[in-house]
Amino acid sequence: MAKLATRLTQRLGIAHPILSAPMALAGGGALAAAVTRAGGLGLIGGGYGDADWLAQQFAAAGNEQVGCGFITWSMARQPQLLTQALSHEPKALMLSFGDPHPFAAEIAAAGVPLICQCQSLDHVRRGLEAGAAIIVAQGAEAGGHGHRRGTLPFVPEVADLLARESPDTLLLAAGGIADGRGLAAALMLGADGVLVGTRFWASREALVHQRHHAVAVAASGDDTVRSSLPDIARRLDWPKPFDIRVHANAFTKDWAGRDDELRAAIETEAPAYRVAFMAGEADKAAAIFGEAAGLIADIPPAGEIVERMVAEAAALLGGAGWFLV
């Protein structure tokens, strides 16, 4: 299989410029290890902070070199989780949705590259000030939490900013990337690689209920919505301006425009939502995936996803004189 050589593959010592997103609840050690084995780099999702779960997932990754990522504002409540993750000598450490500065020194002292996921140019500059080795430009097409920028114009705008202000900093594109076309497009837009969420969420190794997988396979990109409702139902106090992209289901439709009513009924609705999510009841609790669902027709092993993406991107980029090895 052809390899796509970029600054990212050279810097991280990996074969392919593909990272799996550290998806809370879904991105465990088995998924991260599978992506790494296939030549990319898998990231374990540190989620909202569970030391035992984190230890289990690093154990599940075995001897594969993987990275880890945290929801920064949540991890800040339990900063010992960062120390715990760094003790496993991750290949990279990603911080998203919060100020990376308070944690940058510890990450740098461990000799681990810092990845900062960004949703605006202000976020990018904040990441650069914190010493990020890699910036992720995340578009609103992405599943899970994000903001409002579109991937297609945001990635090259960030590429231009980095070229002017921090040319050694690497760039990953994220949001709506699910196949080789997306990978090829990201590289042509100036990214050094991609961070992929929904496509790996829809893999055999992901910690996702099979009913949620079935919903994603049947869905189009039109069948997703950005909303604050799932976070309210899960009693997660997400900071502005972030909300979450999920499957548009009966729950999001029934409660649309009724945020305050949901909060008033939370003692009943929160337990019901949790039970429904764990049971994979996709009408009662929203499956968390992005617009890339419209490009997904199966649930293969993660390694196969990497192979498909690279083969398709290599075929597309070969005619453009891209460096293939």
N, C-alpha and C positions, 0 to 999 in steps of 0.2 A: 504494500500500500504506500502511495506517495506520502511524503511529509511536507507540511507547509512551514518553512523556516521564517520566523519573525523574530523581532527583538525579544518577545515574550518567551518563545521556546528556548532561545539562547540564554536568557537571563535565569530562567527557572530550571533549565536542564530537562525539558520535557519534549516529547515528539511533536505534539499538536497544540495549536494555540486555543485550547478549549478548557474552560474551567466550569465545574458544576457549581451552581449557586448554593450557598449555605442555608437552605430552606428550613425554617423552623418546623419541627415535627416531622418533616418528610425527608430531609437530607441527613441520613444517618451514616454510620461508618461503612456499611456494606456498599452503599451507593458511591460514597467518596472513593473507596478502594477500587471499585470497578472502573470508574472514570480514570483513575491514575494508572491502573493496569493497562488500559487501552491507549495510553500515551498522553492523556490530558492531565489535569490536576483536579482532584475531587476535594470539596470543602464540606466539612461537617457543620451542620447548623446548630449553633449554640442555643438558639431559641431564646426563651424568656428566663432561662437560668435554672438548671437542675444538675447539680454536681454529679449525682449518681448516674443520670442518663448520659451525661457527657463522658464519664469514665467508660460506660458500657459501649458507647459508639466508637471511642478510640480503640477499645479492645476489639470491636467488630471489624475495624479497619486492618487489623493484623499488623504485618510488617510493611505494608504499603505506605509510602510517603504521602500524606494528605495534609490539607490545611484545615482551618476552622474559621468560622465567622460568627459575629455577635450582633444582636440588636443593641446598639451602644447605650441608649438611654436605660434599657432594662438591665444590662450587664453592670451599669454604673451602681446599681443598688447592691450588687454582689461582686465587687471587683476581684475577689479571690478566684472567681471563675476564669478570669484572664490568666492569672498565675497558674491555675490548674492546666489550662489548655497549653500554655507555653512550656510546661514541664514535659509535654509529649513531643517537643521539638517539631512543631508543624512546619510545613513547607512555606506557608504564608498565613497571615492573620488578617481577616477582613472585618472592618467596622462599618456599620451602616446606621443611618437615622439618628445621628447625634454628634456631639462634639468629640472628635478623636484626640484632642490635645491632652486630656488628663491621663491617657493610656499610652501615648506614643513613646514616652521614654522607656517604659518597661518593655515594650515590644522591640525597640531599637537595641536595648541592652541585651536582649536574648538573641540578637542577630537574625531576627525573622523579618522578612519583607512585610511592610504594612500596605494593605489594600484598603482604600477608602471608596465606598460606593456613594455616588453623588447624583443629585437630582436637579441641580442648578449650578450656575457658574460660581455663585457664592460658596456653595458646598465644595466645589473644586478648589477654590483658593484656600478654603479652610483646610482641606486635605493636604495641599502643598505645604502650607505653613506647619502642619504637623509632621511633615517629612514622609508623606506617602511615596512608596516606590511605584505603586500602581493606582491609577484612578479608574473607577468604573463609571461610565456615563450611562445612567439608567433611564430609559424612556418609559412613559406612562403605559405603554402596551403591556408591560410586564405583569405577570401574576403576583399576587401578594402586595406588599406595601410599596408605595412610591408617591410620585406627585404628578406634575402636569406636562412636562416637556415630552415631545415626540422623539423617538430614537433617531429617525432619519436626519433631521437638522441638528439635533443636540450633539451627536457624536462628532461630526466634522467641526462644529464650533468649539468643542472641547479640544479636539486635535490641534486646531489653530492656536488656541490659548496656550496649550502645553508647548507647542513649537516656539512660541514667542517667549514664554516665561520660565519653562522648566523642561527643556528638550530631552533630558535623560529620563523623565518620568514616563512610564508606560501607560497605555490606554486600553481598556477593555470596553466593548460595547455590550449593552444588555437591554432587553425589552423586545419581545416579539421574534427572537432568533431561535429557530427550531430545526433548520436544515442547512445543507451546504450553500444554498442561495444566500441565506442570512449571514453565514460565516464569510463568504466571498464578498458580500456587500459591505460588511463591517470593515474588512481589511482595505477595501477600496476607498472607504470613507476616512481612512487614516488611523483606524484602531490597530493595535498589535495583537488582538485576539478577542475572544468573546467570553462572556459569563452567561451560562445558559441555565434557566430555571425550569419553566413549564415542560420542556421536552424531556428533561431528566426526571422531573416529577412523574411523568408518564412512562416510567421504566419499571422493570420487574423488581429492582433492588430498592426502590423508593418506599418509604414507610407511609404508604397511602392505601386507603381502603379500596378494594376492587370495585365497589359500587361507584366511588368517586372517579376511578379510572374510566369506567364505562361511560359515565356522563361526559367526561372530557373527550373521549373518542367520538361521541355522537355530536359534540358541540361545534359550532363555528365561532369565529372571533366575535360575532354579533351577540353571542350568548353570554357575554361577560359584562360586568358593571363595576364601576368604582363606587365605594360606599363606606360609610362609617358604621353601618349596622352590625356587621359581624364582630367588630371590636367591642361595641357596646354589649352585645350578647355574651361575649367571652369575658367581660369585665376587664378589658385591657384599655388602659388610659393612654391611648396613643397621642403624642404631641402633634400639634398642627405644624406644617400643612399636610401631613401624611394621611392618606386613607388607603383602603385595600381593594385590589381588583379580585373579584371572585366570580363564580358561576351565578348568573342571574336566575334565581329560583323562586319558588313560592314564598319563601321567607323574605327575601329582599323586596319582592313585589308587594307583599302584604303590609310590610312595615315602612315602605317608601314614604319619606316626608314625615315620619312619625317617630323621630329619634327620641324626643322627650317622653312620649308614651311608652316606648320600649324601656327607657330608664326607669320609669315609674313602676313598670311591671317586672323589673329585673329579678326579683326574688323567685319568681316562678319561671321566667323565661330563660335565665342563665342555666339552671340545671337541665332543663329540657333541651336546650341547644347543645350542651355538652354531650348528653346521652345520644342525641341524634347524630352528632358529628362522629362519635366513636363507632356508631352502628352503620355509618355510611349512608344515612338517610338523606339523600342529596336535595330533596325538596324542603326539608326542615332545617338543614344546616348547610351552608354554602361550601362547596368544594373550592379550594384555592388554586386557581390557574388563570393564565393570561390569554391574550388574544391569539397566541400561538396555538391554542387548541384547534383552531381551524386548519392547521397544517399537520395534525396528528391523527393517524388512522390505526395505530396499533400500540401495544405495550411490550416492546422488546427489551432485551438486556441492555444495560447502559453502555457496555462496550460496543455493541452493535450500533448504537446511536452515534458514538464517536466515529466509528469506521464509515458509516454512511455520510456523515457531515463532511469528513475530510475528503472522501472520494469524490463527492459531488462538487465541493469547493475547488478541489484540485483540477477537475475537468473544466470548470468554468474559468479558473484563473490561468490555466495553462496557455490558453490562447492570448492572454494579455501579457505574456512574458513574465509571469510571476516566478519567483525562485522556488522550484520544487526539487526535493531531494529524495 
